[in-house]
């Protein structure tokens, strides 16, 4: 799973690279960030990395010298969160105590409080959130060769829209946008929010042809899904 981390690239926030990155990497997470590409506008390289990521964590920490400002954190972190939310990716904000950051700036998202005197509590909560995203790489196998060709053609033309939802303990999530990758002729979907013993429903469509496929509810533990 790829996670984009937005944070302050300064000595005060160096602990994030030192303490947080290794923990997430130990959870088999690939870390992406925009270090040395930040600014008042999102650089193309940063937006590309956010689009490649499966989720984003934004550390809204205090910006030195801006303690009394209306917005006292890092502008680029806010912009990164806004971009990820626009792409409908999971976003969690780590909010340092004392930072002025109006909720409306980044919309509806999860929020973890950061007390610099108790960073361990923040990291522990972040691990819980990231673990809950539970990404799986699912192999999709159309039984009908004609259906496979239609899906492949839609992929080549970049017309295919994929979405999926999960069912955990009888509760259905909202649909999330997904993307199929074609590797060595096989179709793969990276899906989050699929813990053990959950179900998943995946469907693909195009504007011109409408619904191309729907897997129905299947066990996410299968990894290989035939439809």
Secondary structure, DSSP 8 states (H G I E B T S, - for coil): -EEEEE---SGGGHHIIIIIHHHHHHTT-EEE--TT--SSS--HHHHHHHHH-SEEEEEE---TT-TTSSS-S-HHHHHHHHHHHHTT-EEEEEEETT----GGGT-S-EEEEE-TT-HHHHHHHHHHHHHHH--EEEEEE-SSHHHHHHHHHHHHTT--EEEEEEEETTEE---EEE-EEEETTEEEEEE-S--TT-EEEEEEEETTTEEEEE--SEEGGGSEEE-
